[in-house]
Amino acid sequence: MDVHLLTSLRTPAGDDALAAAAAVAGGDPLVAASALRARGVPADLAAAALTQVDLRGRAAGKFGPDAERMFFTRTGLEQATRRSVAERRAARLAAAGVRTMADLGCGLGADALAAGRAGIAVHAVDADPLTAAAARANVAACGLSHLVRVDCADATTVEVERFDAVFADPARRRAGRGRVFDPRACSPPWDFVLALAGQVPRTVLKLAPGIDHALIPPGAEAEWVSDGGDLVEAAFWFGPLAAAPRRAVRLPAGRELTGTGAARPPCGAPGSYLYDPDPAVVRAHLVAEFAETVAGRLADPDIAYVYADVPADTPWARRLEVAEVMPFSLKRLRATLRDRGVGRVEIRKRGSAVEPERLRRDLRLSGPNPASLVLTRVAGDPVVLLCREGSVRAANRGE
């Protein structure tokens, strides 16, 4: 799709094409395209409409009901902030007194839309003409044109000093090269992005969750966000917005855990209960802070499984009740599962080189009972934990 086709989709004829595409979507693409052409829809407009209907369906998980009237590109949708994450960020900015914001690298406009809904006036820019046009269309579709302005422009040309805050989402994907994880290879350049906080103290950077902790600027708050158990992004908060060295956020409940990111949890023998912390906790290096909330400890200093002797409800981890801990041996494990009549296993691992699907085949399971296996290390040695099925759900009552 190009800007011309996007403009065509926003006309009455485009509305008709989108409605017709929605009516025939979900089957054979060639049959759907033929059906639209039979209704007099031009081939290029038919293809664009069918693509939009497909992307809108994929976008529902990120944008909710708004996706039905928004416009997307494939790359833009992949990089777009989930609505729940964007709205939490916008609420935090608004609570900090932000009334105007520059959004540099706005993509399809997810964060600009959330900021507008929070009452913040936004000047959003994106260097790609089609992406900027789609963002502008989304602002109009969501009824926020009075608060959000979108321009196709180079982020480095924006006079950011005119705004209360700056939000930047450096592009992490380049044509033909796939996803870019190194922020120094992003656009706008990393040096420019880092310098924004020197111009506008209230600056927020959205980054890939795999960002190296060595790249966290001194004095900045580094935050990791999970949504529904999926680790979705990291963000650096600068100046007066930096409230803690490290923060983990769990959505949709909005739980937050803060700490230094430098504390080390105590170590000891495995206990009766194993906690598998939320990925935001692990990436934020807040395992010690989490362990304290459940009176827990590690069995290996380099493995982020937390053990405790007494169960505790927590929103920050999945809990398993440990039935047996044994050195890893395929022969012994197979015999143990056979004796227990286990025919179905959930396998999770951390710090183990064993491939779960190959192990599942090698176990040759048969029997009526389910079980959970955890492949990990204790004091450096490979072990397998046999856990009781059903205990995973118990910890979630703290949500």
SULNORTA-V57417 format. One record per pair of residues at least 12 apart in sequence whose C-alpha atoms are under 10 Angstrom apart, sorted by the first residue. I is the first residue (numbers start at 1). J is the second residue. D is the distance in whole Angstrom. If there is no record, write none. Layout:
BEGIN
[[I	J	D] [I	J	D]]
END
This chain:
BEGIN
[[1	44	9] [1	45	9] [1	47	9] [1	48	6] [1	49	10] [1	51	9] [1	52	10] [1	72	10] [1	73	8] [1	130	8] [2	48	9] [2	73	10] [2	129	9] [2	130	6] [2	131	9] [2	133	10] [3	129	7] [3	130	5] [3	131	9] [3	132	9] [3	133	7] [3	134	8] [4	45	10] [4	130	9] [4	133	10] [5	44	8] [5	45	7] [5	47	10] [5	48	7] [5	49	9] [5	130	10] [6	45	9] [6	48	8] [6	49	9] [6	52	10] [6	71	8] [6	72	10] [6	130	8] [6	133	8] [6	134	7] [6	137	9] [7	133	8] [7	134	9] [7	137	9] [8	45	7] [8	48	9] [8	49	10] [9	45	7] [9	46	10] [9	48	8] [9	49	7] [9	52	9] [9	71	9] [10	71	9] [10	137	8] [10	141	10] [13	41	8] [13	45	9] [14	41	9] [14	45	7] [14	46	9] [14	48	9] [14	49	8] [15	49	9] [16	41	9] [16	49	9] [17	36	7] [17	37	10] [17	39	9] [17	40	9] [17	41	7] [17	42	9] [17	45	7] [17	46	6] [17	47	10] [17	48	9] [17	49	6] [17	50	8] [18	36	10] [18	45	9] [18	46	8] [18	48	9] [18	49	5] [18	50	7] [18	51	10] [18	52	8] [18	53	7] [18	69	10] [19	49	9] [19	50	10] [19	53	9] [20	32	9] [20	35	9] [20	36	7] [20	39	9] [20	41	9] [20	46	9] [20	49	8] [20	50	9] [20	53	10] [21	33	8] [21	35	9] [21	36	7] [21	46	7] [21	47	9] [21	48	9] [21	49	6] [21	50	5] [21	51	9] [21	52	9] [21	53	7] [21	54	9] [22	49	8] [22	50	7] [22	52	9] [22	53	6] [22	54	9] [22	56	10] [22	57	10] [23	35	10] [23	36	10] [23	53	10] [24	36	8] [24	50	9] [24	53	10] [25	49	10] [25	50	7] [25	51	10] [25	53	7] [25	54	7] [26	50	10] [26	53	9] [26	54	8] [29	47	9] [29	50	8] [29	51	10] [30	47	10] [32	46	9] [32	47	9] [32	50	8] [33	45	10] [33	46	6] [33	47	7] [33	49	9] [33	50	8] [34	46	9] [36	49	9] [36	50	9] [51	71	10] [51	72	9] [51	73	9] [51	74	9] [52	68	9] [52	69	10] [52	70	9] [52	71	7] [52	72	7] [52	73	8] [52	74	9] [53	67	10] [53	68	8] [53	69	10] [53	70	10] [53	71	9] [53	72	9] [54	72	10] [54	74	10] [55	67	9] [55	68	9] [55	70	10] [55	71	8] [55	72	6] [55	73	8] [55	74	7] [55	77	8] [56	68	6] [56	69	8] [56	70	7] [56	71	7] [56	72	7] [56	73	10] [56	77	9] [58	72	10] [58	74	10] [58	77	9] [58	78	10] [59	71	10] [59	72	8] [59	74	10] [59	77	7] [59	78	9] [59	80	9] [59	82	9] [60	82	10] [60	83	10] [61	82	8] [61	83	9] [62	77	9] [62	78	10] [62	80	8] [62	81	7] [62	82	5] [62	83	6] [62	84	8] [62	85	9] [62	110	9] [63	77	10] [63	80	9] [63	81	9] [63	82	6] [63	83	5] [63	84	8] [63	110	8] [64	82	9] [64	83	8] [64	84	9] [66	83	10] [66	138	9] [66	141	9] [66	142	7] [67	138	9] [67	141	10] [67	142	10] [68	141	10] [69	137	9] [69	138	8] [69	140	10] [69	141	6] [69	142	8] [70	108	9] [70	134	8] [70	135	9] [70	137	7] [70	138	5] [70	139	9] [70	140	9] [70	141	6] [70	142	8] [71	108	8] [71	131	10] [71	133	9] [71	134	6] [71	135	8] [71	136	9] [71	137	7] [71	138	6] [71	141	9] [72	107	10] [72	108	7] [72	130	10] [72	131	8] [72	134	7] [72	135	9] [72	137	10] [72	138	9] [73	107	10] [73	108	8] [73	130	8] [73	131	7] [73	134	8] [75	107	9] [75	108	10] [75	131	9] [75	173	8] [75	174	10] [75	175	10] [76	106	10] [76	107	6] [76	108	6] [76	109	9] [76	130	10] [76	131	7] [76	134	9] [76	135	10] [76	171	10] [76	173	10] [77	107	9] [77	108	7] [77	110	10] [78	173	10] [79	107	8] [79	108	9] [79	110	10] [79	169	9] [79	171	8] [79	172	8] [79	173	9] [79	179	10] [79	208	10] [80	106	9] [80	107	7] [80	108	7] [80	109	8] [80	110	6] [80	111	8] [80	169	10] [81	107	9] [81	108	9] [81	109	9] [81	110	6] [81	111	7] [81	169	10] [81	206	9] [81	232	8] [81	233	8] [82	110	7] [82	111	9] [82	227	9] [82	232	8] [82	233	10] [83	110	7] [83	111	8] [83	113	9] [83	114	7] [84	110	10] [84	114	9] [84	227	8] [84	251	7] [84	252	7] [84	254	9] [85	110	9] [85	111	9] [85	114	9] [85	225	8] [85	226	9] [85	227	8] [85	232	9] [85	233	9] [85	249	10] [85	250	10] [85	251	8] [85	252	9] [85	254	10] [86	110	7] [86	111	5] [86	112	8] [86	113	8] [86	114	6] [86	115	8] [87	110	9] [87	111	8] [87	112	10] [87	113	9] [87	114	5] [87	115	7] [87	116	10] [87	117	8] [87	118	8] [88	111	10] [88	114	8] [88	115	10] [88	118	10] [88	249	10] [88	251	9] [88	252	10] [88	254	8] [89	111	8] [89	114	8] [89	115	8] [89	118	10] [89	204	9] [89	235	10] [90	111	7] [90	112	9] [90	113	9] [90	114	6] [90	115	5] [90	116	8] [90	117	8] [90	118	6] [90	119	9] [90	120	8] [91	114	8] [91	115	8] [91	117	9] [91	118	6] [91	119	9] [91	120	10] [92	115	10] [92	118	10] [92	241	9] [93	115	8] [93	118	9] [93	120	9] [93	164	10] [93	165	8] [93	167	10] [93	202	9] [93	203	10] [93	204	9] [93	241	8] [94	115	8] [94	118	7] [94	119	8] [94	120	7] [95	118	10] [96	202	9] [96	240	8] [96	241	7] [97	120	10] [97	164	8] [97	165	10] [98	115	10] [98	118	10] [98	119	9] [98	120	7] [98	121	9] [98	163	9] [98	164	6] [98	165	6] [98	166	10] [98	202	8] [99	115	9] [99	116	10] [99	118	9] [99	119	7] [99	120	5] [99	121	6] [99	122	9] [99	163	8] [99	164	6] [99	165	8] [100	115	9] [100	116	10] [100	119	9] [100	120	5] [100	121	5] [100	122	6] [100	123	8] [100	147	9] [100	148	10] [100	162	9] [100	163	5] [100	164	5] [100	165	7] [100	166	9] [101	115	8] [101	116	10] [101	120	7] [101	121	6] [101	122	5] [101	123	6] [101	124	8] [101	148	10] [101	160	8] [101	162	9] [101	163	5] [101	164	6] [101	165	5] [101	166	5] [101	167	7] [101	202	10] [101	203	9] [102	121	9] [102	122	6] [102	123	5] [102	124	6] [102	125	8] [102	148	10] [102	149	10] [102	155	9] [102	158	8] [102	159	9] [102	160	6] [102	161	9] [102	162	9] [102	163	6] [102	164	8] [102	165	7] [102	166	5] [102	167	6] [102	168	8] [102	203	10] [103	115	10] [103	122	7] [103	123	6] [103	124	4] [103	125	6] [103	126	9] [103	148	10] [103	149	10] [103	150	9] [103	155	9] [103	158	10] [103	160	9] [103	165	9] [103	166	6] [103	167	5] [103	168	6] [103	169	8] [103	204	10] [104	123	8] [104	124	6] [104	125	5] [104	126	7] [104	127	9] [104	153	9] [104	154	8] [104	155	5] [104	156	8] [104	158	8] [104	160	9] [104	166	7] [104	167	6] [104	168	5] [104	169	6] [104	170	8] [104	188	9] [104	193	9] [104	205	10] [105	124	7] [105	125	6] [105	126	5] [105	127	7] [105	128	9] [105	131	10] [105	132	9] [105	152	10] [105	153	9] [105	154	8] [105	155	7] [105	167	9] [105	168	6] [105	169	5] [105	170	6] [105	171	7] [105	187	8] [105	188	8] [106	123	9] [106	124	6] [106	125	6] [106	126	6] [106	127	9] [106	131	9] [106	132	8] [106	135	8] [106	150	8] [106	151	10] [106	152	10] [106	155	10] [106	167	9] [106	168	8] [106	169	7] [106	170	9] [106	171	9] [107	124	9] [107	125	8] [107	126	6] [107	127	9] [107	128	9] [107	130	10] [107	131	6] [107	132	7] [107	133	10] [107	134	8] [107	135	7] [107	169	8] [107	170	10] [107	171	9] [108	126	9] [108	130	10] [108	131	6] [108	132	7] [108	133	9] [108	134	6] [108	135	4] [108	136	8] [108	137	9] [108	138	7] [108	139	9] [109	124	8] [109	125	9] [109	126	9] [109	131	9] [109	132	8] [109	134	8] [109	135	5] [109	136	8] [109	137	9] [109	138	7] [109	139	7] [109	148	9] [109	150	9] [110	135	8] [110	138	9] [110	139	9] [111	124	9] [111	167	9] [111	168	10] [111	169	9] [112	124	7] [112	125	10] [112	135	9] [112	138	10] [112	139	8] [112	144	9] [112	147	9] [112	148	7] [112	149	9] [112	150	9] [112	167	9] [113	135	9] [113	138	8] [113	139	7] [113	140	10] [113	142	8] [113	143	9] [113	144	7] [113	145	10] [113	147	9] [113	148	7] [114	144	10] [115	144	10] [115	147	9] [115	148	9] [116	139	9] [116	142	10] [116	143	10] [116	144	7] [116	145	9] [116	146	9] [116	147	6] [116	148	6] [116	149	10] [117	142	10] [117	143	10] [117	144	8] [117	147	9] [117	148	10] [119	144	10] [119	147	8] [119	148	10] [120	147	7] [120	148	8] [120	164	10] [121	144	10] [121	145	10] [121	146	8] [121	147	5] [121	148	6] [121	149	8] [121	163	9] [121	164	10] [122	145	10] [122	146	10] [122	147	6] [122	148	5] [122	149	6] [122	150	8] [122	163	9] [122	165	10] [122	166	10] [122	167	10] [123	147	9] [123	148	6] [123	149	5] [123	150	6] [123	151	8] [123	158	9] [123	160	10] [123	163	9] [123	166	10] [124	136	9] [124	148	7] [124	149	6] [124	150	5] [124	151	6] [124	152	9] [124	153	9] [124	155	9] [124	158	10] [124	167	9] [124	168	10] [125	149	8] [125	150	6] [125	151	5] [125	152	6] [125	153	6] [125	154	7] [125	155	6] [125	157	10] [125	158	8] [125	168	10] [126	150	8] [126	151	7] [126	152	5] [126	153	6] [126	154	7] [126	155	7] [126	171	10] [127	151	8] [127	152	5] [127	153	5] [127	154	5] [127	155	7] [127	156	10] [127	187	10] [127	188	9] [128	151	10] [128	152	7] [128	153	8] [128	154	9] [129	151	9] [129	152	6] [129	153	8] [130	152	9] [131	152	8] [132	150	7] [132	151	6] [132	152	5] [132	153	9] [133	150	8] [133	151	8] [133	152	8] [134	150	10] [135	148	10] [135	149	9] [135	150	7] [135	151	9] [135	152	10] [136	148	9] [136	149	7] [136	150	6] [136	151	8] [136	152	10] [137	150	9] [154	187	10] [154	188	8] [155	168	9] [155	170	10] [155	187	9] [155	188	7] [155	189	10] [155	192	9] [155	193	10] [156	188	7] [156	189	9] [156	192	8] [156	193	9] [156	196	10] [159	199	10] [160	196	8] [160	199	7] [160	200	7] [161	196	9] [161	198	10] [161	199	6] [161	200	6] [161	201	10] [162	199	10] [162	200	9] [163	200	8] [163	202	9] [164	200	7] [164	201	9] [164	202	7] [164	203	9] [165	196	10] [165	197	9] [165	199	10] [165	200	6] [165	201	7] [165	202	5] [165	203	6] [165	204	8] [165	241	10] [166	196	8] [166	197	8] [166	199	9] [166	200	7] [166	201	9] [166	202	7] [166	203	5] [166	204	6] [166	205	8] [167	193	10] [167	196	9] [167	202	9] [167	203	6] [167	204	5] [167	205	6] [167	206	8] [167	237	10] [168	188	9] [168	193	7] [168	194	10] [168	196	9] [168	203	8] [168	204	6] [168	205	5] [168	206	6] [168	207	9] [168	235	10] [169	186	10] [169	187	9] [169	188	9] [169	193	9] [169	204	9] [169	205	6] [169	206	5] [169	207	7] [169	208	10] [169	235	9] [170	183	8] [170	184	10] [170	185	9] [170	186	6] [170	187	5] [170	188	6] [170	189	8] [170	190	8] [170	193	8] [170	205	8] [170	206	7] [170	207	7] [170	208	10] [171	183	9] [171	185	9] [171	186	6] [171	187	5] [171	188	7] [171	189	10] [171	206	10] [171	207	9] [172	184	10] [172	185	8] [172	186	6] [172	187	7] [172	188	10] [172	207	8] [172	208	8] [173	185	9] [173	186	8] [173	187	9] [174	186	9] [174	187	9] [179	208	10] [180	208	9] [181	207	9] [181	208	7] [181	209	9] [181	210	7] [181	211	7] [181	212	9] [182	207	10] [182	208	9] [182	210	9] [182	211	8] [182	212	9] [183	207	8] [183	208	8] [183	211	8] [183	212	9] [183	215	9] [184	215	10] [193	205	8] [194	216	10] [194	217	8] [194	236	10] [194	238	10] [196	238	10] [197	220	10] [197	237	9] [197	238	6] [197	239	7] [198	238	9] [198	239	9] [200	238	9] [200	239	9] [201	237	9] [201	238	6] [201	239	5] [201	240	7] [201	241	8] [201	242	10] [202	237	8] [202	238	6] [202	239	5] [202	240	6] [202	241	6] [202	242	9] [203	220	10] [203	236	8] [203	237	6] [203	238	5] [203	239	7] [203	240	9] [203	241	8] [203	242	9] [204	220	10] [204	221	10] [204	235	7] [204	236	6] [204	237	5] [204	238	6] [204	239	9] [204	241	8] [204	242	9] [205	222	10] [205	234	8] [205	235	5] [205	236	5] [205	237	7] [205	238	9] [206	223	10] [206	224	10] [206	233	7] [206	234	6] [206	235	4] [206	236	7] [206	237	9] [207	223	10] [207	224	9] [207	232	10] [207	233	6] [207	234	5] [207	235	6] [207	236	8] [208	224	9] [208	231	10] [208	232	8] [208	233	5] [208	234	6] [208	235	8] [209	223	9] [209	224	7] [209	225	8] [209	226	9] [209	231	7] [209	232	6] [209	233	4] [209	234	5] [209	235	8] [209	279	10] [209	280	9] [209	283	8] [209	284	9] [210	224	10] [210	231	9] [210	232	10] [210	233	8] [210	234	8] [210	283	8] [211	224	10] [211	233	9] [211	234	7] [211	235	9] [211	283	9] [212	283	10] [213	261	10] [213	283	9] [213	284	9] [213	285	9] [216	235	10] [216	236	8] [216	245	10] [217	236	8] [217	237	10] [217	238	9] [218	238	9] [218	245	9] [219	236	10] [219	237	9] [219	238	7] [219	239	8] [219	242	7] [219	243	10] [219	244	9] [219	245	7] [220	235	10] [220	236	6] [220	237	6] [220	238	5] [220	239	7] [220	240	10] [220	241	9] [220	242	6] [220	243	9] [220	244	8] [220	245	7] [220	246	9] [221	235	8] [221	236	6] [221	237	5] [221	238	7] [221	239	9] [221	241	8] [221	242	5] [221	243	7] [221	244	6] [221	245	5] [221	246	6] [221	247	7] [221	258	10] [221	260	10] [222	234	7] [222	235	6] [222	236	5] [222	237	7] [222	238	9] [222	242	8] [222	243	10] [222	244	8] [222	245	6] [222	246	5] [222	247	6] [222	248	9] [222	258	10] [222	261	9] [222	284	7] [223	235	5] [223	236	6] [223	237	8] [223	242	10] [223	244	9] [223	245	8] [223	246	6] [223	247	5] [223	248	6] [223	249	7] [223	256	10] [223	257	10] [223	258	9] [223	280	8] [223	281	10] [223	283	9] [223	284	7] [224	236	9] [224	246	8] [224	247	6] [224	248	5] [224	249	6] [224	250	9] [224	256	10] [224	279	9] [224	280	5] [224	281	8] [224	282	9] [224	283	7] [224	284	6] [224	285	10] [225	247	9] [225	248	6] [225	249	5] [225	250	6] [225	251	7] [225	254	10] [225	255	10] [225	256	9] [225	278	10] [225	279	9] [225	280	6] [225	281	9] [225	283	9] [225	284	9] [226	248	8] [226	249	6] [226	250	5] [226	251	6] [226	252	9] [226	254	10] [226	278	8] [226	279	7] [226	280	6] [226	281	9] [227	249	8] [227	250	6] [227	251	5] [227	252	6] [227	253	9] [227	254	9] [227	278	10] [227	279	10] [227	280	9] [228	250	8] [228	251	6] [228	252	7] [228	253	9] [228	278	10] [229	250	8] [229	251	8] [229	252	9] [229	277	10] [229	278	7] [229	279	7] [229	280	9] [229	316	10] [229	317	9] [230	250	9] [230	251	9] [230	278	9] [230	279	7] [230	280	9] [231	249	10] [231	250	9] [231	251	10] [231	278	8] [231	279	6] [231	280	6] [231	281	10] [231	283	9] [232	279	10] [232	280	9] [233	280	9] [234	247	10] [234	248	9] [234	249	10] [234	280	9] [234	283	9] [234	284	9] [235	247	10] [243	258	9] [244	257	10] [244	258	6] [244	259	7] [244	260	7] [244	261	10] [245	258	8] [245	259	6] [245	260	5] [245	261	7] [245	262	10] [245	284	10] [246	258	6] [246	259	5] [246	260	6] [246	261	6] [246	262	9] [246	281	10] [246	283	10] [246	284	6] [246	285	8] [246	286	8] [247	259	7] [247	260	9] [247	261	9] [247	280	8] [247	281	8] [247	283	10] [247	284	6] [247	285	9] [247	286	8] [248	278	9] [248	279	9] [248	280	5] [248	281	5] [248	282	9] [248	283	8] [248	284	6] [248	285	9] [248	286	8] [248	316	10] [249	278	9] [249	279	10] [249	280	7] [249	281	8] [249	284	10] [249	316	9] [250	278	8] [250	279	9] [250	280	7] [250	281	9] [250	315	8] [250	316	8] [250	399	10] [251	399	10] [252	399	10] [253	315	9] [253	399	7] [254	399	10] [255	315	8] [255	316	8] [255	399	8] [256	280	10] [256	281	10] [256	315	10] [256	316	9] [257	280	9] [257	281	8] [257	284	9] [257	286	8] [257	289	8] [257	290	8] [257	316	9] [258	281	9] [258	284	9] [258	285	10] [258	286	7] [258	289	8] [258	290	9] [259	284	9] [259	285	9] [259	286	6] [259	287	10] [259	288	9] [259	289	7] [259	290	10] [260	284	9] [260	285	8] [260	286	8] [260	288	10] [260	289	9] [261	281	10] [261	282	10] [261	283	9] [261	284	6] [261	285	5] [261	286	5] [261	287	8] [261	288	8] [261	289	9] [262	284	10] [262	285	7] [262	286	8] [262	287	10] [262	288	9] [262	289	10] [263	285	8] [263	286	8] [263	287	8] [263	288	6] [263	289	8] [264	285	9] [264	286	9] [264	287	8] [264	288	5] [264	289	9] [264	291	10] [264	297	10] [264	298	10] [264	301	8] [265	286	9] [265	287	7] [265	288	4] [265	289	8] [265	290	9] [265	291	7] [265	292	8] [265	296	8] [265	297	6] [265	298	7] [265	301	8] [265	304	10] [265	306	9] [266	288	8] [266	291	9] [266	292	9] [266	295	10] [266	296	8] [266	297	5] [266	298	6] [266	299	9] [266	300	10] [266	301	8] [266	306	10] [267	296	9] [267	297	5] [267	298	5] [267	299	6] [267	300	7] [267	301	7] [267	306	9] [267	307	9] [267	378	10] [267	379	9] [268	296	9] [268	297	6] [268	298	6] [268	299	5] [268	300	8] [268	301	9] [268	307	9] [268	308	10] [268	378	9] [268	379	9] [269	297	8] [269	298	8] [269	299	5] [269	300	9] [269	307	8] [269	308	9] [269	378	8] [269	379	9] [270	296	10] [270	297	8] [270	298	8] [270	299	6] [270	300	9] [270	305	10] [270	306	8] [270	307	6] [270	308	7] [270	309	8] [270	322	9] [270	325	8] [270	378	8] [270	379	10] [270	385	10] [271	296	9] [271	297	9] [271	298	9] [271	299	9] [271	306	9] [271	307	5] [271	308	5] [271	309	5] [271	310	8] [271	321	9] [271	322	7] [271	323	10] [271	325	10] [272	307	7] [272	308	6] [272	309	5] [272	310	7] [272	311	8] [272	320	9] [272	321	6] [272	322	5] [272	323	7] [272	324	9] [272	325	10] [272	387	10] [273	296	9] [273	306	8] [273	307	6] [273	308	5] [273	309	6] [273	310	7] [273	311	6] [273	312	9] [273	319	7] [273	320	6] [273	321	5] [273	322	5] [273	323	9] [273	387	9] [273	391	9] [274	296	9] [274	297	10] [274	298	10] [274	305	7] [274	306	6] [274	307	5] [274	308	7] [274	309	9] [274	311	9] [274	317	9] [274	318	8] [274	319	6] [274	320	5] [274	321	6] [274	322	7] [274	374	9] [274	385	9] [274	387	9] [274	392	10] [275	290	10] [275	291	9] [275	294	9] [275	296	9] [275	297	10] [275	298	10] [275	304	9] [275	305	6] [275	306	5] [275	307	6] [275	308	8] [275	311	10] [275	312	10] [275	314	9] [275	316	9] [275	317	6] [275	318	6] [275	319	5] [275	320	6] [275	321	9] [275	392	9] [275	395	9] [276	304	7] [276	305	5] [276	306	7] [276	307	9] [276	316	8] [276	317	5] [276	318	5] [276	319	6] [276	320	8] [276	348	10] [276	349	10] [276	350	10] [276	392	10] [277	290	8] [277	291	9] [277	304	7] [277	305	7] [277	306	8] [277	314	10] [277	315	9] [277	316	6] [277	317	4] [277	318	7] [277	319	9] [278	290	10] [278	315	9] [278	316	5] [278	317	5] [278	318	8] [279	304	10] [279	316	9] [279	317	9] [280	316	9] [281	304	10] [281	316	8] [281	317	9] [282	303	10] [282	304	7] [282	305	10] [285	304	9] [286	304	10] [287	303	10] [287	304	7] [287	305	9] [287	306	8] [288	304	9] [288	306	9] [290	306	9] [290	314	9] [290	316	7] [290	317	9] [291	304	10] [291	305	9] [291	306	6] [291	307	8] [291	308	9] [291	316	10] [292	306	10] [293	312	9] [293	313	10] [293	314	8] [293	316	10] [294	306	9] [294	307	9] [294	308	7] [294	309	9] [294	310	8] [294	311	8] [294	312	6] [294	313	8] [294	314	8] [294	316	10] [295	307	9] [295	308	6] [295	309	8] [295	310	8] [295	311	9] [295	312	9] [296	308	5] [296	309	8] [296	310	9] [296	311	10] [296	312	10] [297	309	10] [298	378	9] [298	379	9] [299	376	10] [299	377	8] [299	378	5] [299	379	6] [299	380	9] [300	351	10] [300	376	9] [300	377	6] [300	378	5] [300	379	5] [300	380	6] [300	381	9] [301	377	10] [301	378	9] [301	379	8] [301	380	9] [302	350	10] [302	351	8] [302	377	9] [302	378	10] [302	379	9] [302	380	9] [303	350	7] [303	351	6] [303	352	10] [303	376	8] [303	377	7] [303	378	9] [303	379	10] [303	380	9] [304	350	8] [304	351	9] [304	376	10] [305	317	10] [305	349	10] [305	350	8] [305	351	10] [305	374	10] [305	376	9] [305	377	10] [306	319	9] [307	319	9] [307	320	10] [307	321	10] [307	322	9] [308	321	10] [309	321	10] [311	394	9] [311	395	8] [312	394	9] [312	395	7] [312	396	10] [312	397	10] [312	398	9] [313	393	10] [313	394	7] [313	395	5] [313	396	7] [313	397	6] [313	398	5] [313	399	8] [314	394	9] [314	395	6] [314	396	6] [314	397	7] [314	398	4] [314	399	7] [315	395	7] [315	396	6] [315	397	7] [315	398	5] [315	399	4] [316	395	9] [316	396	8] [316	398	8] [316	399	8] [317	392	9] [317	395	7] [317	396	8] [317	398	10] [317	399	10] [318	391	9] [318	392	6] [318	393	7] [318	394	8] [318	395	6] [318	396	7] [319	387	10] [319	390	10] [319	391	6] [319	392	5] [319	393	7] [319	394	7] [319	395	5] [319	396	8] [320	372	8] [320	373	10] [320	374	9] [320	385	10] [320	386	9] [320	387	6] [320	388	7] [320	389	8] [320	390	8] [320	391	5] [320	392	5] [320	393	8] [320	394	8] [320	395	8] [321	372	9] [321	385	10] [321	386	9] [321	387	5] [321	388	6] [321	389	8] [321	390	9] [321	391	6] [321	392	8] [321	394	10] [322	372	9] [322	373	9] [322	374	9] [322	385	7] [322	386	6] [322	387	4] [322	388	7] [322	389	10] [322	391	9] [323	371	10] [323	372	10] [323	385	7] [323	386	6] [323	387	5] [323	388	6] [324	373	10] [324	384	8] [324	385	6] [324	386	5] [324	387	7] [324	388	9] [325	374	9] [325	378	10] [325	383	7] [325	384	6] [325	385	5] [325	386	6] [325	387	9] [326	382	9] [326	383	6] [326	384	6] [326	385	7] [326	386	8] [327	375	10] [327	376	10] [327	377	9] [327	378	9] [327	381	8] [327	382	6] [327	383	4] [327	384	6] [327	385	9] [328	354	10] [328	375	8] [328	376	9] [328	377	9] [328	381	9] [328	382	6] [328	383	4] [328	384	5] [328	385	9] [329	382	9] [329	383	8] [329	384	8] [330	359	8] [330	362	8] [330	363	7] [330	384	10] [331	362	10] [331	363	8] [333	363	8] [333	373	10] [333	384	8] [333	385	10] [333	386	9] [334	359	10] [334	360	10] [334	362	8] [334	363	5] [334	364	8] [334	365	8] [335	363	9] [336	386	9] [337	363	8] [337	364	10] [337	365	8] [337	366	9] [337	367	9] [337	369	9] [337	370	10] [337	371	9] [337	386	9] [338	363	9] [338	364	9] [338	365	7] [338	366	7] [338	367	7] [338	369	10] [339	367	9] [340	367	8] [340	368	9] [340	369	8] [340	370	9] [340	371	9] [341	365	9] [341	366	7] [341	367	5] [341	368	6] [341	369	6] [341	370	8] [341	371	10] [342	365	7] [342	366	6] [342	367	5] [342	368	6] [342	369	4] [342	370	5] [342	371	7] [342	372	10] [343	363	9] [343	364	8] [343	365	5] [343	366	4] [343	367	4] [343	368	6] [343	369	6] [343	370	6] [343	371	8] [344	360	9] [344	365	7] [344	366	8] [344	367	8] [344	368	8] [344	369	7] [344	370	5] [344	371	6] [344	372	9] [345	360	8] [345	363	10] [345	365	9] [345	369	9] [345	370	6] [345	371	5] [345	372	5] [345	373	7] [345	386	10] [345	387	10] [345	389	9] [346	360	9] [346	370	8] [346	371	6] [346	372	5] [346	373	6] [346	374	8] [346	387	10] [346	389	9] [347	359	9] [347	360	8] [347	371	9] [347	372	6] [347	373	5] [347	374	6] [347	375	8] [347	384	10] [347	385	10] [347	386	10] [348	372	8] [348	373	6] [348	374	5] [348	375	6] [348	376	9] [348	385	10] [349	373	8] [349	374	5] [349	375	4] [349	376	6] [349	377	9] [349	384	9] [349	385	10] [350	374	8] [350	375	6] [350	376	5] [350	377	8] [351	375	8] [351	376	5] [351	377	6] [351	378	10] [351	380	9] [351	381	10] [351	382	8] [351	383	10] [352	374	9] [352	375	6] [352	376	5] [352	377	7] [352	381	10] [352	382	7] [352	383	9] [352	384	9] [353	375	9] [353	376	9] [353	382	9] [354	375	8] [354	376	9] [354	382	10] [355	375	10] [356	373	10] [356	374	10] [356	375	9] [369	389	9] [370	387	10] [370	388	8] [370	389	6] [370	390	9] [371	386	7] [371	387	6] [371	388	6] [371	389	5] [371	390	9] [372	385	8] [372	386	6] [372	387	5] [372	388	6] [372	389	6] [372	390	9] [372	391	10] [372	392	9] [373	385	6] [373	386	5] [373	387	6] [373	388	9] [373	389	10] [374	386	7] [374	387	8]]
END
